[in-house]
Amino acid sequence: MAKYYVESGTVQMIAEAEDARGAALWAVHRAMEQVLPVCPGDPLTPAEKNERIRQRGCNVLDGTIRISEQGFGRSDAETLDTVEIFVEWNQLLMAMTRLERRLKPVAP
């Protein structure tokens, strides 16, 4: 896996991923997990998430996600449409939810 520098809005993170698109998906996931219960074992309650956002602010994506293997602020960074990546992220999340339901043992 490669290391990618990902920037969008107030988000600036380093992600390890198979490709730039995977790094962009991870950035969307990190932004969305601030406000949505995206993981079954989400450790924070909605009230705790609200308090965390109130204290630290919410990471906000803008219209594009810029990804580079060289560093932040690069003019040669790959640019992806945030809405397109969000749609793909949502489809992946829904597929994982359906799979989890299918694999969940049925109570006797």
C-alpha positions as CSV (number, residue, x, y, z in Angstrom):
1,M,0.0,0.0,0.0
2,A,1.1,3.5,-0.8
3,K,1.0,6.6,1.4
4,Y,-1.3,9.4,0.1
5,Y,-1.7,13.0,1.3
6,V,-5.4,13.9,1.1
7,E,-6.8,17.4,1.3
8,S,-10.4,18.7,1.0
9,G,-12.0,21.6,2.8
10,T,-10.8,21.4,6.4
11,V,-9.6,17.8,6.1
12,Q,-5.9,17.2,5.7
13,M,-4.8,13.6,6.4
14,I,-2.3,11.0,5.4
15,A,-3.8,7.6,4.4
16,E,-2.4,4.3,3.3
17,A,-4.4,2.8,0.4
18,E,-4.1,0.7,-2.7
19,D,-4.7,3.8,-4.9
20,A,-5.7,7.5,-4.8
21,R,-9.4,6.6,-5.0
22,G,-9.1,4.4,-1.9
23,A,-7.4,7.2,0.0
24,A,-10.3,9.6,-1.0
25,L,-12.8,7.0,0.1
26,W,-11.1,6.8,3.5
27,A,-11.2,10.6,3.8
28,V,-14.9,10.6,3.2
29,H,-15.3,7.8,5.7
30,R,-13.4,9.7,8.4
31,A,-15.5,12.9,7.7
32,M,-18.8,11.0,7.8
33,E,-18.0,9.0,11.0
34,Q,-18.0,12.3,12.9
35,V,-21.8,12.5,12.5
36,L,-23.1,9.1,11.4
37,P,-23.0,5.7,13.1
38,V,-21.0,4.2,10.3
39,C,-19.5,1.3,12.3
40,P,-21.6,-1.3,14.2
41,G,-19.5,-0.8,17.3
42,D,-19.3,3.0,17.2
43,P,-17.8,3.9,20.5
44,L,-19.3,7.4,20.7
45,T,-22.9,8.2,21.3
46,P,-24.6,11.0,19.3
47,A,-24.3,13.3,22.3
48,E,-20.6,12.5,22.6
49,K,-20.1,13.2,18.8
50,N,-22.0,16.5,19.2
51,E,-19.8,17.5,22.1
52,R,-16.6,16.6,20.2
53,I,-17.7,18.6,17.2
54,R,-18.7,21.6,19.5
55,Q,-15.2,21.5,21.1
56,R,-13.0,20.8,18.1
57,G,-15.1,21.7,15.1
58,C,-16.3,19.4,12.4
59,N,-14.1,18.4,9.5
60,V,-15.7,19.6,6.3
61,L,-15.1,18.4,2.8
62,D,-15.3,20.8,-0.2
63,G,-16.2,20.1,-3.8
64,T,-13.1,18.2,-4.6
65,I,-10.6,15.9,-2.9
66,R,-7.0,16.4,-3.8
67,I,-4.6,13.4,-3.4
68,S,-0.9,13.3,-3.8
69,E,1.9,10.8,-3.0
70,Q,4.4,13.7,-2.7
71,G,2.9,15.9,0.0
72,F,0.2,18.5,0.8
73,G,-0.5,21.5,-1.3
74,R,0.9,20.0,-4.5
75,S,-0.2,21.6,-7.8
76,D,0.1,18.2,-9.5
77,A,-2.3,16.4,-7.0
78,E,-5.0,14.2,-8.5
79,T,-8.4,15.8,-8.1
80,L,-11.6,13.8,-7.5
81,D,-15.2,15.0,-7.3
82,T,-16.3,14.8,-3.6
83,V,-19.9,13.9,-4.5
84,E,-18.8,11.1,-6.7
85,I,-16.6,9.7,-4.0
86,F,-19.3,10.1,-1.4
87,V,-21.8,8.2,-3.6
88,E,-19.3,5.3,-4.0
89,W,-18.6,5.4,-0.2
90,N,-22.4,5.2,0.4
91,Q,-22.7,2.2,-1.9
92,L,-19.9,0.4,-0.2
93,L,-21.4,1.1,3.2
94,M,-24.8,-0.2,2.1
95,A,-23.2,-3.3,0.6
96,M,-21.3,-3.9,3.9
97,T,-24.6,-3.5,5.9
98,R,-26.4,-6.0,3.7
99,L,-23.5,-8.5,4.0
100,E,-23.4,-8.1,7.7
101,R,-27.2,-8.8,8.0
102,R,-26.8,-11.9,5.9
103,L,-24.0,-13.2,8.0
104,K,-25.7,-12.4,11.3
105,P,-26.8,-15.7,13.0
106,V,-30.5,-16.1,13.4
107,A,-31.7,-16.3,17.0
108,P,-33.3,-19.6,17.9
